[in-house]
Amino acid sequence: FKTHGYIMPYQEYLNDITSDDKALIYAIMRQESNFIPAALSRSFALGLMQMMPFLVDAMSKDMKLKTEYSDMFKPEVNIKYAIRHLEWMKKSLYHPLFMAYAYNGGMGFLRKHLKQGAFSIGAYEPFLSMELMSNSQSREYGKKVLANYVMYKKILGEDVSIIHLFQTLKDPKKTDRFR
C-alpha cells in the first residue's frame, strides 16, 4: 500500500477470473469495505464485499452450501459469493457503472431507472442521467466505483478510456438487456 493507494490484497482468491472481473471486484471491495474483512454496516451487510444476509441465504441455497453469516467475514468465502453474484448480474448488465448501481441499489432499482428513459440520447447524456439518479447513495457510489474500476484496469495493465466508458453508456447493446 506504500506504492499506491489502490492496493490489491486477497489475490489468491481471484486467480480464476478475468482481469476485467478482478478490476470490478477490487473497485467494489475498495468502496464497500476498504478491504477490511470484518466490516459490518448499519444495514448488516457483511465482510469485504458487504454481502446482505438475504443474498447470502439465497445464494447458499442455490449453491447448495451451508453458510453461516459469520463465514462472510472470511475473505475466501465472501469473495467467492461476490464473484458468483457478479456473474449473475453480468447476465443482464455489461457496463461497470451499471454493475455498481445494481450492486448498491439492486437490480430492480437500476431497471426502473433505465426504463424511465435514463441514459438515452440527449445533449448532456450520459452525465445528466448519472446526476438525476433518484437514489443519491447509488449515484455517488457508481461514480466512485467507476473511478476505482478505471484505476484498477490501469494497474492490471489494461488499456481503458473513461471517455469510451462514458460514450458506451448511451448504447443499450453495450450496457444492459433492459432497454
N, C-alpha and C positions, 0 to 999 in steps of 0.2 A: 504493500500500500504506500510505501515511501516513494515509489517510482511515479505513480499517478493515482488519481482519485477514483479510478474505475477498476477496482480490484476484481479478481476472478477466482474466488475460493470454490471449493466443492467440485473441482473439475473431474474428479474421479467418478462422479455420478452423472456426468454429462458426456461421456465418451461416445455413446451410441446415437447421438443426434447430430443433425446438420449444424454448420456454423451459424446459419441464419436462425435456427431454433435456439441455439446457445446464446446468441446475442439477445434474443427476445426474453429468454429465461433470466439472463443477468439483468436486463433492463427492468423487468418487472420485480425481480428479487431486490434489486437496489432500492426501488421505490417503496416496495411493500414493507420490508423489514430491516433495510440497511445491512443485510447479511447476518442478522442476529437470529440464530436458530430457536431461541426461547421466546421470540416475540409473540405477544398476545395483545390483540386490540380490544377496544371497548365493546366491539360487536362480537367478540370471542373468535375472531379469525386467528388461525394457529400457524406458528412457525415461519420459516423463511419466506414462503410464498403466500402466507396469510390465507390458508385454506379454511373456508367456512365449514362448520360442523355438519350442516345438512348436505354439503357437497361431498364431504368425506364419507358420510353414511351411504349416499347414492353410489359413489364410486367403489366403495368397499363391496357393496352388494353386486355391482356389475362385474367387478374383477374377482369375485368370489374369494375375498380376503377377510380375515377377522382383524380389523384395525381399530385400535383404541385411539381416542383423541390425543392421548399423551404421546403416541407414536409420531404425531405430526411435528413434534419438537426434535425428531431425529432427521438430520438433513437428507439422508438417503431415502427415507420414506416420503418426506414432504416433497422433495424434488421429483420422485417417481410419480406421485399423484399429480403434481403440477404439469409434468410432461404429458401425462395421459389426458388431463383436462384441456391443455392447449391443442393436443391432437384432435380432440373432439371439436373444439372451436374452429380449427382450420378447415373443417368440412364446409363451413359457411362463410368464413372470413379469410381474406387473403392479404390484408394490409396490417402492418404493425400498429397503426393508430387505432384501427377498429378493434383489433385484438385487445388493446389496452382498455378501450372504452368498455368492451364486453366483460373483460376480466374484472373491472372495477364496479360497473353498474349493472352488469348482467346482460345476457344476450337479448332478452325481451326489451330492455331499455334501449339498446342500440338499434334494434329492428324498428321500434316505434319512431325513433329519431330519424332514421333513414326514410321510412315510409311517409314522413311528414314533409319530404322534399329536401332534406339536408344533403349537402354535397352534390348538388346538381349544377347545371351550367349557369353562370352568372358573373357579373363584373368582379365581385370580391370573393369568389369561391377559390379554394376551399376554406379560406380563413374566416369568412362570415359564418359558415356552418359550425366551425370549431368554436367560435365565440358565442354562438346562440344555443349551444348545448344547454338544456334546461337544468341538468344536474351539475352544479358548479364544481363539486368534488371530482366528478368524472372528467369535466372539461380540463381542469388543471392537471389531473393525473395523466390524461392522454398526452398532453404536451410534454410533461416530464419524462414519461416512458419513451416517447418517440425520440427525444433528445438523447436519452440513455442508449436507446437502440442504435442510433447512428454512431455514437461513440464506441460502443462495443463492436459494431461491424468493422469500424476502422481499426480497432485494437486487434481484432481477429484477422486483419489483413485483407478485408474485403472492400472492394470499391463500392461506395454508397454515396448518393447525392440526395440531400434533403430536398432540393428543388424537384428532383424526379419523384420523390415520395409525395410531395405536395401535389404535383401535377396528376399523378395517378389516382388521387382521391376523388376526382370527378368522373372517373371511368368505372362504372359498376362491374364490368367484366374483370377488372383488376383488383377489386376491393372486397366484394361480397356477393352473395347469391340472393339477397333480399329484394334487389331492385331490378 
